[in-house]
Amino acid sequence: MSEEAQHNYPISEQFRIVAKKWVEADKAASLMEETKSSVLSEMINGVISYNIDMPYNKAELSAKSNPEYKEFISTMVEFRSKANLLKVQMEYLRMKFQEWSSHEANARAEKRL
């Protein structure tokens, strides 16, 4: 659905749509954040399996410098960034509704005068 079409919807529906996207984006980012240490551990184990005598700190350094781990971290940050942007969009819609509500209340008060 295009952004133009969404703007024709009530603010509550726009909020629902963005909130649903945010939940999915937050889920993806959280999953990567929660599995970060296990992914690193697997990579360290992989390094050690090639050289059983390698000290843990060197294996960790090797794993963290692996392009695959860098890609994992970059993807995780990108997912979190997308989730944060959607959260800001939700807050924008909340503020837009509050402004509309305040404007409507002021208009009603002016009519009573």
MOPAC internal coordinates of N, CA, C and O (Angstrom, degrees):
PM7 1SCF
backbone

  N    0.0000 0     0.00 0     0.00 0    0    0    0
  C    1.4458 1     0.00 0     0.00 0    1    0    0
  C    1.5280 1   108.24 1     0.00 0    2    1    0
  O    1.2310 1   120.61 1   -45.72 1    3    2    1
  N    1.3168 1   116.45 1   134.28 1    3    2    1
  C    1.4569 1   120.54 1  -177.62 1    5    3    2
  C    1.5263 1   111.19 1   -74.70 1    6    5    3
  O    1.2310 1   121.27 1   -20.76 1    7    6    5
  N    1.3263 1   115.18 1   159.24 1    7    6    5
  C    1.4660 1   119.51 1   178.23 1    9    7    6
  C    1.5204 1   110.49 1   -64.36 1   10    9    7
  O    1.2310 1   120.48 1   143.18 1   11   10    9
  N    1.3373 1   116.69 1   -36.82 1   11   10    9
  C    1.4723 1   119.84 1   178.66 1   13   11   10
  C    1.5159 1   111.18 1   -59.70 1   14   13   11
  O    1.2310 1   120.24 1   136.22 1   15   14   13
  N    1.3140 1   117.14 1   -43.78 1   15   14   13
  C    1.4652 1   120.78 1   179.72 1   17   15   14
  C    1.5208 1   110.74 1   -64.29 1   18   17   15
  O    1.2310 1   120.45 1   141.71 1   19   18   17
  N    1.3305 1   116.74 1   -38.29 1   19   18   17
  C    1.4586 1   120.39 1   179.92 1   21   19   18
  C    1.5224 1   111.33 1   -64.91 1   22   21   19
  O    1.2310 1   119.70 1   145.36 1   23   22   21
  N    1.3349 1   118.17 1   -34.64 1   23   22   21
  C    1.4606 1   120.92 1  -178.39 1   25   23   22
  C    1.5237 1   111.98 1   -65.57 1   26   25   23
  O    1.2310 1   120.10 1   160.90 1   27   26   25
  N    1.3220 1   117.41 1   -19.10 1   27   26   25
  C    1.4649 1   120.67 1   177.20 1   29   27   26
  C    1.5220 1   112.07 1   -82.04 1   30   29   27
  O    1.2310 1   120.31 1   169.15 1   31   30   29
  N    1.3157 1   117.01 1   -10.85 1   31   30   29
  C    1.4622 1   121.70 1   179.04 1   33   31   30
  C    1.5226 1   110.30 1   -81.31 1   34   33   31
  O    1.2310 1   120.37 1   -22.61 1   35   34   33
  N    1.3291 1   116.89 1   157.39 1   35   34   33
  C    1.4696 1   119.19 1   173.10 1   37   35   34
  C    1.5279 1   110.19 1   -60.17 1   38   37   35
  O    1.2310 1   120.69 1   -24.81 1   39   38   37
  N    1.3091 1   116.28 1   155.19 1   39   38   37
  C    1.4643 1   120.94 1  -177.80 1   41   39   38
  C    1.5220 1   110.55 1   -58.32 1   42   41   39
  O    1.2310 1   120.25 1   142.48 1   43   42   41
  N    1.3292 1   117.13 1   -37.52 1   43   42   41
  C    1.4694 1   119.73 1  -179.59 1   45   43   42
  C    1.5223 1   111.57 1   -61.96 1   46   45   43
  O    1.2310 1   120.14 1   142.05 1   47   46   45
  N    1.3286 1   117.34 1   -37.95 1   47   46   45
  C    1.4683 1   120.57 1   178.96 1   49   47   46
  C    1.5320 1   110.40 1   -72.42 1   50   49   47
  O    1.2310 1   120.27 1   141.02 1   51   50   49
  N    1.3230 1   117.10 1   -38.98 1   51   50   49
  C    1.4594 1   120.26 1   176.10 1   53   51   50
  C    1.5271 1   109.73 1   -60.17 1   54   53   51
  O    1.2310 1   120.95 1   137.45 1   55   54   53
  N    1.3436 1   115.79 1   -42.55 1   55   54   53
  C    1.4618 1   121.02 1   179.51 1   57   55   54
  C    1.5245 1   110.03 1   -62.64 1   58   57   55
  O    1.2310 1   120.27 1   135.48 1   59   58   57
  N    1.3257 1   117.10 1   -44.52 1   59   58   57
  C    1.4637 1   121.43 1  -179.86 1   61   59   58
  C    1.5220 1   111.13 1   -59.13 1   62   61   59
  O    1.2310 1   120.41 1   136.50 1   63   62   61
  N    1.3149 1   116.83 1   -43.50 1   63   62   61
  C    1.4651 1   121.64 1  -178.66 1   65   63   62
  C    1.5329 1   110.39 1   -63.91 1   66   65   63
  O    1.2310 1   120.81 1   132.35 1   67   66   65
  N    1.3319 1   116.05 1   -47.65 1   67   66   65
  C    1.4694 1   119.95 1  -179.96 1   69   67   66
  C    1.5290 1   110.06 1   -66.29 1   70   69   67
  O    1.2310 1   120.49 1   139.53 1   71   70   69
  N    1.3370 1   116.67 1   -40.47 1   71   70   69
  C    1.4677 1   120.23 1  -179.29 1   73   71   70
  C    1.5246 1   110.92 1   -62.21 1   74   73   71
  O    1.2310 1   120.26 1   139.91 1   75   74   73
  N    1.3231 1   117.10 1   -40.09 1   75   74   73
  C    1.4630 1   120.59 1   178.48 1   77   75   74
  C    1.5285 1   110.63 1   -63.71 1   78   77   75
  O    1.2310 1   120.29 1   138.71 1   79   78   77
  N    1.3232 1   117.04 1   -41.29 1   79   78   77
  C    1.4659 1   120.78 1   177.14 1   81   79   78
  C    1.5239 1   110.34 1   -64.99 1   82   81   79
  O    1.2310 1   120.82 1   140.31 1   83   82   81
  N    1.3509 1   116.04 1   -39.69 1   83   82   81
  C    1.4612 1   120.02 1  -179.93 1   85   83   82
  C    1.5280 1   110.93 1   -63.30 1   86   85   83
  O    1.2310 1   120.36 1   137.96 1   87   86   85
  N    1.3293 1   116.92 1   -42.04 1   87   86   85
  C    1.4697 1   120.26 1   179.99 1   89   87   86
  C    1.5273 1   110.11 1   -58.75 1   90   89   87
  O    1.2310 1   120.37 1   135.71 1   91   90   89
  N    1.3146 1   116.90 1   -44.29 1   91   90   89
  C    1.4678 1   120.31 1  -179.95 1   93   91   90
  C    1.5311 1   111.25 1   -67.05 1   94   93   91
  O    1.2310 1   120.33 1   137.66 1   95   94   93
  N    1.3243 1   116.97 1   -42.34 1   95   94   93
  C    1.4640 1   120.40 1   179.81 1   97   95   94
  C    1.5251 1   110.76 1   -66.72 1   98   97   95
  O    1.2310 1   120.31 1   139.55 1   99   98   97
  N    1.3269 1   117.01 1   -40.45 1   99   98   97
  C    1.4565 1   121.15 1   178.69 1  101   99   98
  C    1.5280 1   110.74 1   -65.90 1  102  101   99
  O    1.2310 1   120.96 1   142.31 1  103  102  101
  N    1.3201 1   115.77 1   -37.69 1  103  102  101
  C    1.4636 1   120.52 1   177.50 1  105  103  102
  C    1.5283 1   110.68 1   -60.99 1  106  105  103
  O    1.2310 1   120.47 1   134.25 1  107  106  105
  N    1.3258 1   116.71 1   -45.75 1  107  106  105
  C    1.4722 1   120.95 1  -179.39 1  109  107  106
  C    1.5275 1   110.82 1   -64.15 1  110  109  107
  O    1.2310 1   120.67 1   136.00 1  111  110  109
  N    1.3275 1   116.32 1   -44.00 1  111  110  109
  C    1.4676 1   119.84 1  -179.99 1  113  111  110
  C    1.5248 1   110.81 1   -66.15 1  114  113  111
  O    1.2310 1   120.36 1   136.18 1  115  114  113
  N    1.3156 1   116.91 1   -43.82 1  115  114  113
  C    1.4672 1   120.56 1  -179.32 1  117  115  114
  C    1.5197 1   111.63 1   -64.12 1  118  117  115
  O    1.2310 1   120.32 1   140.75 1  119  118  117
  N    1.3260 1   116.99 1   -39.25 1  119  118  117
  C    1.4540 1   120.68 1   178.75 1  121  119  118
  C    1.5316 1   110.51 1   -60.42 1  122  121  119
  O    1.2310 1   120.86 1   135.58 1  123  122  121
  N    1.3150 1   115.95 1   -44.42 1  123  122  121
  C    1.4612 1   118.58 1   179.63 1  125  123  122
  C    1.5239 1   110.95 1   -67.68 1  126  125  123
  O    1.2310 1   120.09 1   140.24 1  127  126  125
  N    1.3222 1   117.43 1   -39.76 1  127  126  125
  C    1.4639 1   120.57 1   178.76 1  129  127  126
  C    1.5242 1   110.96 1   -63.74 1  130  129  127
  O    1.2310 1   120.52 1   140.44 1  131  130  129
  N    1.3190 1   116.62 1   -39.56 1  131  130  129
  C    1.4687 1   120.76 1  -179.04 1  133  131  130
  C    1.5275 1   112.40 1   -72.05 1  134  133  131
  O    1.2310 1   119.97 1   152.93 1  135  134  133
  N    1.3189 1   117.65 1   -27.07 1  135  134  133
  C    1.4639 1   120.26 1  -178.17 1  137  135  134
  C    1.5275 1   112.74 1   -98.31 1  138  137  135
  O    1.2310 1   120.17 1  -178.91 1  139  138  137
  N    1.3176 1   117.28 1     1.09 1  139  138  137
  C    1.4654 1   121.48 1  -177.45 1  141  139  138
  C    1.5269 1   111.88 1   -55.37 1  142  141  139
  O    1.2310 1   120.19 1   132.24 1  143  142  141
  N    1.3278 1   117.25 1   -47.76 1  143  142  141
  C    1.4717 1   119.14 1  -176.64 1  145  143  142
  C    1.5261 1   111.32 1   -69.88 1  146  145  143
  O    1.2310 1   119.95 1   144.58 1  147  146  145
  N    1.3304 1   117.70 1   -35.42 1  147  146  145
  C    1.4713 1   117.91 1   179.23 1  149  147  146
  C    1.5254 1   111.12 1   -71.24 1  150  149  147
  O    1.2310 1   120.28 1   144.47 1  151  150  149
  N    1.3309 1   117.07 1   -35.53 1  151  150  149
  C    1.4658 1   119.72 1   176.11 1  153  151  150
  C    1.5284 1   109.40 1   -63.25 1  154  153  151
  O    1.2310 1   120.67 1   135.48 1  155  154  153
  N    1.3268 1   116.32 1   -44.52 1  155  154  153
  C    1.4639 1   119.52 1   178.54 1  157  155  154
  C    1.5281 1   110.66 1   -62.01 1  158  157  155
  O    1.2310 1   120.29 1   136.64 1  159  158  157
  N    1.3293 1   117.06 1   -43.36 1  159  158  157
  C    1.4761 1   120.48 1   179.11 1  161  159  158
  C    1.5189 1   111.35 1   -59.85 1  162  161  159
  O    1.2310 1   120.46 1   137.00 1  163  162  161
  N    1.3267 1   116.72 1   -43.00 1  163  162  161
  C    1.4662 1   120.08 1   177.93 1  165  163  162
  C    1.5234 1   111.02 1   -61.24 1  166  165  163
  O    1.2310 1   120.70 1   139.62 1  167  166  165
  N    1.3249 1   116.27 1   -40.38 1  167  166  165
  C    1.4594 1   119.72 1  -179.52 1  169  167  166
  C    1.5328 1   110.66 1   -68.84 1  170  169  167
  O    1.2310 1   120.45 1   141.34 1  171  170  169
  N    1.3285 1   116.75 1   -38.66 1  171  170  169
  C    1.4695 1   120.37 1   177.40 1  173  171  170
  C    1.5196 1   109.81 1   -63.70 1  174  173  171
  O    1.2310 1   120.64 1   136.00 1  175  174  173
  N    1.3370 1   116.39 1   -44.00 1  175  174  173
  C    1.4704 1   119.88 1   177.24 1  177  175  174
  C    1.5211 1   111.37 1   -60.01 1  178  177  175
  O    1.2310 1   120.91 1   142.51 1  179  178  177
  N    1.3345 1   115.86 1   -37.49 1  179  178  177
  C    1.4610 1   119.35 1   177.35 1  181  179  178
  C    1.5113 1   112.40 1   -63.47 1  182  181  179
  O    1.2310 1   121.01 1   138.59 1  183  182  181
  N    1.3321 1   115.67 1   -41.41 1  183  182  181
  C    1.4684 1   119.99 1   178.47 1  185  183  182
  C    1.5250 1   110.08 1   -65.07 1  186  185  183
  O    1.2310 1   120.47 1   134.39 1  187  186  185
  N    1.3316 1   116.70 1   -45.61 1  187  186  185
  C    1.4731 1   120.90 1  -178.40 1  189  187  186
  C    1.5282 1   110.85 1   -65.39 1  190  189  187
  O    1.2310 1   120.38 1   146.30 1  191  190  189
  N    1.3343 1   116.89 1   -33.70 1  191  190  189
  C    1.4680 1   118.68 1  -179.44 1  193  191  190
  C    1.5297 1   111.93 1   -64.38 1  194  193  191
  O    1.2310 1   120.36 1   153.04 1  195  194  193
  N    1.3338 1   116.92 1   -26.96 1  195  194  193
  C    1.4727 1   120.09 1   175.86 1  197  195  194
  C    1.5203 1   111.62 1   -77.43 1  198  197  195
  O    1.2310 1   121.04 1   149.57 1  199  198  197
  N    1.3416 1   115.61 1   -30.43 1  199  198  197
  C    1.4742 1   119.90 1  -178.91 1  201  199  198
  C    1.5223 1   107.43 1  -141.41 1  202  201  199
  O    1.2310 1   120.74 1   -89.61 1  203  202  201
  N    1.3078 1   116.19 1    90.39 1  203  202  201
  C    1.4675 1   123.07 1  -174.07 1  205  203  202
  C    1.5248 1   112.52 1   -60.81 1  206  205  203
  O    1.2310 1   119.69 1   156.51 1  207  206  205
  N    1.3213 1   118.20 1   -23.49 1  207  206  205
  C    1.4667 1   122.05 1  -178.33 1  209  207  206
  C    1.5299 1   113.01 1   -88.21 1  210  209  207
  O    1.2310 1   120.38 1   176.58 1  211  210  209
  N    1.3291 1   116.88 1    -3.42 1  211  210  209
  C    1.4655 1   119.77 1  -177.53 1  213  211  210
  C    1.5336 1   110.10 1   -69.05 1  214  213  211
  O    1.2310 1   119.76 1   -47.67 1  215  214  213
  N    1.3205 1   118.06 1   132.33 1  215  214  213
  C    1.4608 1   120.55 1   176.68 1  217  215  214
  C    1.5350 1   110.65 1   -64.32 1  218  217  215
  O    1.2310 1   121.45 1   -30.02 1  219  218  217
  N    1.3134 1   114.83 1   149.98 1  219  218  217
  C    1.4687 1   120.80 1  -176.38 1  221  219  218
  C    1.5231 1   111.37 1   -57.40 1  222  221  219
  O    1.2310 1   119.70 1   135.57 1  223  222  221
  N    1.3261 1   118.18 1   -44.43 1  223  222  221
  C    1.4627 1   120.04 1  -176.68 1  225  223  222
  C    1.5312 1   111.96 1   -63.02 1  226  225  223
  O    1.2310 1   120.09 1   145.68 1  227  226  225
  N    1.3172 1   117.43 1   -34.32 1  227  226  225
  C    1.4679 1   120.48 1   177.29 1  229  227  226
  C    1.5322 1   110.42 1   -72.91 1  230  229  227
  O    1.2310 1   120.87 1   141.91 1  231  230  229
  N    1.3226 1   115.95 1   -38.09 1  231  230  229
  C    1.4691 1   119.97 1   177.56 1  233  231  230
  C    1.5291 1   109.88 1   -64.60 1  234  233  231
  O    1.2310 1   120.64 1   140.07 1  235  234  233
  N    1.3360 1   116.37 1   -39.93 1  235  234  233
  C    1.4669 1   120.54 1   178.16 1  237  235  234
  C    1.5264 1   110.45 1   -63.55 1  238  237  235
  O    1.2310 1   120.34 1   134.91 1  239  238  237
  N    1.3079 1   116.96 1   -45.09 1  239  238  237
  C    1.4657 1   121.47 1   177.99 1  241  239  238
  C    1.5220 1   110.66 1   -60.09 1  242  241  239
  O    1.2310 1   120.98 1   137.34 1  243  242  241
  N    1.3129 1   115.74 1   -42.66 1  243  242  241
  C    1.4594 1   120.55 1   179.17 1  245  243  242
  C    1.5341 1   110.96 1   -63.62 1  246  245  243
  O    1.2310 1   120.80 1   136.17 1  247  246  245
  N    1.3249 1   116.08 1   -43.83 1  247  246  245
  C    1.4720 1   120.33 1   180.00 1  249  247  246
  C    1.5276 1   111.07 1   -64.64 1  250  249  247
  O    1.2310 1   120.41 1   137.05 1  251  250  249
  N    1.3265 1   116.81 1   -42.95 1  251  250  249
  C    1.4655 1   120.37 1  -178.98 1  253  251  250
  C    1.5215 1   112.56 1   -68.36 1  254  253  251
  O    1.2310 1   120.12 1   155.58 1  255  254  253
  N    1.3072 1   117.38 1   -24.42 1  255  254  253
  C    1.4654 1   119.89 1   178.40 1  257  255  254
  C    1.5250 1   112.17 1   -89.69 1  258  257  255
  O    1.2310 1   120.42 1   177.79 1  259  258  257
  N    1.3143 1   116.80 1    -2.21 1  259  258  257
  C    1.4643 1   122.37 1   178.46 1  261  259  258
  C    1.5329 1   109.63 1   -66.89 1  262  261  259
  O    1.2310 1   119.65 1   -47.45 1  263  262  261
  N    1.3124 1   118.28 1   132.55 1  263  262  261
  C    1.4740 1   120.85 1   178.36 1  265  263  262
  C    1.5424 1   113.13 1   -55.94 1  266  265  263
  O    1.2310 1   120.29 1   147.46 1  267  266  265
  N    1.3189 1   117.05 1   -32.54 1  267  266  265
  C    1.4685 1   119.54 1   178.80 1  269  267  266
  C    1.5286 1   111.14 1   -64.22 1  270  269  267
  O    1.2310 1   120.55 1   139.95 1  271  270  269
  N    1.3284 1   116.55 1   -40.05 1  271  270  269
  C    1.4685 1   120.01 1   179.24 1  273  271  270
  C    1.5264 1   109.88 1   -69.59 1  274  273  271
  O    1.2310 1   120.32 1   139.97 1  275  274  273
  N    1.3163 1   116.99 1   -40.03 1  275  274  273
  C    1.4629 1   120.46 1   176.70 1  277  275  274
  C    1.5293 1   110.23 1   -60.23 1  278  277  275
  O    1.2310 1   120.58 1   138.54 1  279  278  277
  N    1.3212 1   116.49 1   -41.46 1  279  278  277
  C    1.4694 1   121.42 1   178.27 1  281  279  278
  C    1.5222 1   110.62 1   -64.38 1  282  281  279
  O    1.2310 1   120.51 1   138.57 1  283  282  281
  N    1.3319 1   116.62 1   -41.43 1  283  282  281
  C    1.4637 1   121.01 1   177.59 1  285  283  282
  C    1.5292 1   110.30 1   -58.98 1  286  285  283
  O    1.2310 1   120.26 1   131.74 1  287  286  285
  N    1.3135 1   117.10 1   -48.26 1  287  286  285
  C    1.4636 1   122.34 1  -179.41 1  289  287  286
  C    1.5333 1   110.16 1   -63.31 1  290  289  287
  O    1.2310 1   120.22 1   136.17 1  291  290  289
  N    1.3224 1   117.18 1   -43.83 1  291  290  289
  C    1.4728 1   120.63 1   179.16 1  293  291  290
  C    1.5168 1   111.33 1   -61.30 1  294  293  291
  O    1.2310 1   120.24 1   136.89 1  295  294  293
  N    1.3165 1   117.15 1   -43.11 1  295  294  293
  C    1.4606 1   121.55 1   178.59 1  297  295  294
  C    1.5204 1   110.68 1   -64.33 1  298  297  295
  O    1.2310 1   120.41 1   138.02 1  299  298  297
  N    1.3253 1   116.81 1   -41.98 1  299  298  297
  C    1.4584 1   121.56 1   179.14 1  301  299  298
  C    1.5349 1   110.45 1   -60.36 1  302  301  299
  O    1.2310 1   120.58 1   134.59 1  303  302  301
  N    1.3158 1   116.50 1   -45.41 1  303  302  301
  C    1.4668 1   120.78 1   179.63 1  305  303  302
  C    1.5241 1   110.33 1   -65.76 1  306  305  303
  O    1.2310 1   120.25 1   141.41 1  307  306  305
  N    1.3151 1   117.13 1   -38.59 1  307  306  305
  C    1.4712 1   120.94 1   178.57 1  309  307  306
  C    1.5274 1   110.72 1   -63.59 1  310  309  307
  O    1.2310 1   120.12 1   136.79 1  311  310  309
  N    1.3293 1   117.38 1   -43.21 1  311  310  309
  C    1.4650 1   121.28 1   177.55 1  313  311  310
  C    1.5279 1   111.04 1   -62.06 1  314  313  311
  O    1.2310 1   120.48 1   137.16 1  315  314  313
  N    1.3290 1   116.70 1   -42.84 1  315  314  313
  C    1.4688 1   119.97 1   179.23 1  317  315  314
  C    1.5252 1   110.29 1   -64.92 1  318  317  315
  O    1.2310 1   120.44 1   140.92 1  319  318  317
  N    1.3217 1   116.76 1   -39.08 1  319  318  317
  C    1.4568 1   121.62 1   178.88 1  321  319  318
  C    1.5311 1   110.85 1   -62.48 1  322  321  319
  O    1.2310 1   120.33 1   136.40 1  323  322  321
  N    1.3338 1   116.97 1   -43.60 1  323  322  321
  C    1.4671 1   120.79 1   178.00 1  325  323  322
  C    1.5182 1   110.62 1   -63.20 1  326  325  323
  O    1.2310 1   120.42 1   137.76 1  327  326  325
  N    1.3250 1   116.81 1   -42.24 1  327  326  325
  C    1.4680 1   120.42 1   178.58 1  329  327  326
  C    1.5247 1   110.52 1   -63.10 1  330  329  327
  O    1.2310 1   120.29 1   138.03 1  331  330  329
  N    1.3188 1   117.05 1   -41.97 1  331  330  329
  C    1.4616 1   120.44 1   179.20 1  333  331  330
  C    1.5227 1   111.92 1   -63.77 1  334  333  331
  O    1.2310 1   120.44 1   140.47 1  335  334  333
  N    1.3234 1   116.77 1   -39.53 1  335  334  333
  C    1.4585 1   120.37 1   178.22 1  337  335  334
  C    1.5287 1   110.70 1   -63.20 1  338  337  335
  O    1.2310 1   120.40 1   137.34 1  339  338  337
  N    1.3206 1   116.83 1   -42.66 1  339  338  337
  C    1.4639 1   119.99 1   178.26 1  341  339  338
  C    1.5261 1   111.27 1   -65.21 1  342  341  339
  O    1.2310 1   120.19 1   144.68 1  343  342  341
  N    1.3136 1   117.24 1   -35.32 1  343  342  341
  C    1.4656 1   120.34 1   177.51 1  345  343  342
  C    1.5279 1   110.23 1   -65.12 1  346  345  343
  O    1.2310 1   120.57 1   140.30 1  347  346  345
  N    1.3256 1   116.52 1   -39.70 1  347  346  345
  C    1.4631 1   120.63 1   176.80 1  349  347  346
  C    1.5281 1   109.88 1   -63.92 1  350  349  347
  O    1.2310 1   120.19 1   140.46 1  351  350  349
  N    1.3196 1   117.25 1   -39.54 1  351  350  349
  C    1.4685 1   120.70 1   177.52 1  353  351  350
  C    1.5311 1   110.79 1   -62.72 1  354  353  351
  O    1.2310 1   120.47 1   141.78 1  355  354  353
  N    1.3387 1   116.71 1   -38.22 1  355  354  353
  C    1.4672 1   120.01 1   176.53 1  357  355  354
  C    1.5294 1   110.10 1   -63.46 1  358  357  355
  O    1.2310 1   120.43 1   135.95 1  359  358  357
  N    1.3077 1   116.78 1   -44.05 1  359  358  357
  C    1.4620 1   120.73 1   179.61 1  361  359  358
  C    1.5310 1   110.94 1   -63.70 1  362  361  359
  O    1.2310 1   120.69 1   142.60 1  363  362  361
  N    1.3374 1   116.29 1   -37.40 1  363  362  361
  C    1.4573 1   120.55 1   176.35 1  365  363  362
  C    1.5260 1   110.51 1   -60.56 1  366  365  363
  O    1.2310 1   120.61 1   135.04 1  367  366  365
  N    1.3286 1   116.44 1   -44.96 1  367  366  365
  C    1.4649 1   119.71 1   179.32 1  369  367  366
  C    1.5296 1   111.08 1   -65.30 1  370  369  367
  O    1.2310 1   120.23 1   142.97 1  371  370  369
  N    1.3232 1   117.17 1   -37.03 1  371  370  369
  C    1.4633 1   120.98 1   177.55 1  373  371  370
  C    1.5317 1   109.97 1   -63.05 1  374  373  371
  O    1.2310 1   121.09 1   136.16 1  375  374  373
  N    1.3346 1   115.51 1   -43.84 1  375  374  373
  C    1.4670 1   120.10 1   178.79 1  377  375  374
  C    1.5276 1   110.62 1   -66.00 1  378  377  375
  O    1.2310 1   120.58 1   139.90 1  379  378  377
  N    1.3122 1   116.49 1   -40.10 1  379  378  377
  C    1.4638 1   121.49 1   178.84 1  381  379  378
  C    1.5321 1   110.15 1   -60.59 1  382  381  379
  O    1.2310 1   120.48 1   137.96 1  383  382  381
  N    1.3341 1   116.69 1   -42.04 1  383  382  381
  C    1.4621 1   120.59 1   178.19 1  385  383  382
  C    1.5226 1   110.57 1   -64.85 1  386  385  383
  O    1.2310 1   120.36 1   137.20 1  387  386  385
  N    1.3354 1   116.91 1   -42.80 1  387  386  385
  C    1.4649 1   120.13 1  -179.98 1  389  387  386
  C    1.5318 1   111.01 1   -63.62 1  390  389  387
  O    1.2310 1   120.46 1   140.17 1  391  390  389
  N    1.3188 1   116.73 1   -39.83 1  391  390  389
  C    1.4610 1   120.32 1   176.66 1  393  391  390
  C    1.5255 1   110.67 1   -63.51 1  394  393  391
  O    1.2310 1   120.22 1   135.51 1  395  394  393
  N    1.3198 1   117.19 1   -44.49 1  395  394  393
  C    1.4643 1   121.90 1   179.01 1  397  395  394
  C    1.5297 1   110.01 1   -62.03 1  398  397  395
  O    1.2310 1   120.71 1   134.92 1  399  398  397
  N    1.3241 1   116.25 1   -45.08 1  399  398  397
  C    1.4602 1   121.24 1  -179.59 1  401  399  398
  C    1.5307 1   110.99 1   -62.07 1  402  401  399
  O    1.2310 1   120.28 1   137.18 1  403  402  401
  N    1.3042 1   117.07 1   -42.82 1  403  402  401
  C    1.4621 1   122.00 1   178.68 1  405  403  402
  C    1.5227 1   110.37 1   -64.86 1  406  405  403
  O    1.2310 1   120.81 1   136.90 1  407  406  405
  N    1.3105 1   116.06 1   -43.10 1  407  406  405
  C    1.4744 1   120.78 1   178.37 1  409  407  406
  C    1.5294 1   110.42 1   -60.94 1  410  409  407
  O    1.2310 1   120.37 1   136.20 1  411  410  409
  N    1.3292 1   116.90 1   -43.80 1  411  410  409
  C    1.4659 1   121.15 1   179.23 1  413  411  410
  C    1.5367 1   110.98 1   -63.92 1  414  413  411
  O    1.2310 1   120.44 1   138.89 1  415  414  413
  N    1.3224 1   116.76 1   -41.11 1  415  414  413
  C    1.4710 1   120.55 1   179.04 1  417  415  414
  C    1.5249 1   110.04 1   -64.64 1  418  417  415
  O    1.2310 1   120.20 1   139.41 1  419  418  417
  N    1.3128 1   117.22 1   -40.59 1  419  418  417
  C    1.4673 1   120.65 1   178.14 1  421  419  418
  C    1.5193 1   111.02 1   -65.07 1  422  421  419
  O    1.2310 1   120.92 1   140.05 1  423  422  421
  N    1.3299 1   115.84 1   -39.95 1  423  422  421
  C    1.4778 1   119.79 1   179.34 1  425  423  422
  C    1.5255 1   110.42 1   -64.33 1  426  425  423
  O    1.2310 1   120.20 1   139.56 1  427  426  425
  N    1.3214 1   117.23 1   -40.44 1  427  426  425
  C    1.4728 1   120.45 1   177.68 1  429  427  426
  C    1.5319 1   110.75 1   -64.92 1  430  429  427
  O    1.2310 1   120.58 1   138.88 1  431  430  429
  N    1.3068 1   116.50 1   -41.12 1  431  430  429
  C    1.4732 1   120.63 1   179.84 1  433  431  430
  C    1.5337 1   110.79 1   -64.58 1  434  433  431
  O    1.2310 1   120.61 1   140.65 1  435  434  433
  N    1.3262 1   116.44 1   -39.35 1  435  434  433
  C    1.4640 1   120.11 1   178.31 1  437  435  434
  C    1.5186 1   111.44 1   -65.34 1  438  437  435
  O    1.2310 1   120.23 1   143.18 1  439  438  437
  N    1.3366 1   117.17 1   -36.82 1  439  438  437
  C    1.4740 1   121.09 1   179.38 1  441  439  438
  C    1.5247 1   110.99 1   -65.87 1  442  441  439
  O    1.2310 1   120.64 1   147.22 1  443  442  441
  N    1.3238 1   116.39 1   -32.78 1  443  442  441
  C    1.4660 1   119.36 1  -179.74 1  445  443  442
  C    1.5145 1   111.89 1   -71.72 1  446  445  443
  O    1.2310 1   119.85 1   155.66 1  447  446  445
  N    1.3053 1   117.89 1   -24.34 1  447  446  445
  C    1.4564 1   121.64 1  -178.55 1  449  447  446
  C    1.4685 1   110.23 1   -77.86 1  450  449  447
  O    1.2310 1   120.10 1   180.00 1  451  450  449

